[in-house]
Amino acid sequence: MESVFKFSNCHIFKLIFFMSEIKDTLFSQIPSIGGMRGRLVDRTRGDKYIWGIVVLLSLISILVVYSATGSLAYKMYKGNTNVYLFKQVSFSLVGLLLIYFLHRINYTIFSRVATILFLVSIPLLLYTLLFGAKINDGSRWIKLPIINMTIQTSDLAKLALFMYISRLLSKKQETIKDFKKGFIPVVAPVLIICALIMPANLSNALLTGATALLLMFIGRVSIKHIFLTIGIALIPVVFIISIAMLTYDGKQATEKAKPAMAEKVKSFGRFGTWVKRVQDFMYAKDNETPYQVQQAKIAIANGSVLVGLGPGNSRQRNFLPQAYNDFIYSIIIEEYGLLGGAFMIFIYLVFLFRCIRIFRRCPYAFGAFLALGLSFTLVIQAVANMAVNVNLVPVTGVTLPLVSMGGSSFLFTCGAIGIILSVARNVEQLEGKGELIPAPQPPEGGVVKPTEQKTTDQK
């Protein structure tokens, strides 16, 4: 018994001595935690400001969409107001993952797939016009049978178009001033895509064409060729405005004669809708203003200069159609005031500035044109949405990028930003700021950016 006691005491003393030598480890020094954090930071490259803008707009989107869809979710899902919140959070997470995945790809790969995507988008647009799901008298969507989700094929077509014309502009810099060899190959894809988008969505087609012309101007396309294209594109616009002016009866005080005229021109697709929107924008008085515009104005008037009504306190969300989508900017001003609306403009301007900086730093023409073209698309779309909300232009179906309620448009916007960040990441690697890898070769047939080439020639 005594030996057992001695044996136990001996082991107890050894155990106490062993425990006294144990030193605690800081949580931050654990290899798995620090290594995981370091790998995540090392793998996340590109412009940090653009990453910050993406996260900020995603958070704003979650807050505003949740506020704008509260009553809708209550009516549609029997009081479960969190449905659209979870949906928007899910889209935001998927969008961030998509951005991260695309920004890890070398942007020169997009030059190789640009032609395939462009050729695929043409039959998709034709199928949408003929057999697409019709919503609000417009056939803009196709429904995916398995996941029961509708996608707007024009978003894919725009992404493919700017990838394709960026490739063409980079390849044809030596002959870009020539009408047949340089201009026609570049402008033809733009005309095809815009012509296929126009019957269902005129405003989207006009914005796409304007953005493409702006990119062609930066790509050194002849000014006279650009003005020729603008003149041709203005023909249908002038025709619509002329019909709206000729068919409007200025003496009428009500809308009695307008539906009859609209019915006559409805046989030409959405022509009647376009004419009516122009007439409402040009001639409608306070009591004749479209319902959406009236409610948007009331929402903006509710918001004060500084703070507005506060997050989640919108009053017009129950009356304003598409408050979570096309007219979400009005809800932002109502809840966060004019200062919040101005802050949104500032965010998009910073995004454009950072993309222009990527354009100036990128040594190869394809990457420079790609980043700038996609950034122009997103910023011009944002400006158009804001202009509609404050009644500067007629009503269109354009969403606010990264802020309007998630859907196919949200994911394609994330895809465009991921491609922009891919260009930025490769620029960092070329400048020695990232991991040391061989510099990417220019796209097949691509050239060094014209500004870089001129500097080299001068030397």
QUIGI-V135579 format. One record per run of one state. SS is the DSSP state (h for helix, s for strand, l for the rest). FROM is the first residue (numbers start at 1). LEN is the number of residues. If there is no record, write none. Layout:
# QUIGI-V135579
SS_FROM_LEN ; SS_FROM_LEN
This chain:
# QUIGI-V135579
l_1_1 ; h_2_19 ; l_21_6 ; h_27_3 ; l_30_1 ; h_31_13 ; l_44_4 ; h_48_21 ; l_69_1 ; h_70_7 ; l_77_6 ; h_83_21 ; l_104_4 ; h_108_24 ; l_132_1 ; s_133_3 ; l_136_2 ; s_138_7 ; l_145_4 ; s_149_4 ; h_153_19 ; l_172_7 ; h_179_20 ; l_199_3 ; h_202_17 ; l_219_4 ; h_223_25 ; l_248_8 ; h_256_13 ; l_269_2 ; h_271_13 ; l_284_7 ; h_291_12 ; l_303_13 ; h_316_3 ; l_319_9 ; h_328_34 ; l_362_2 ; s_364_1 ; h_365_25 ; l_390_18 ; h_408_23 ; l_431_17 ; s_448_1 ; l_449_1 ; h_450_9 ; l_459_1
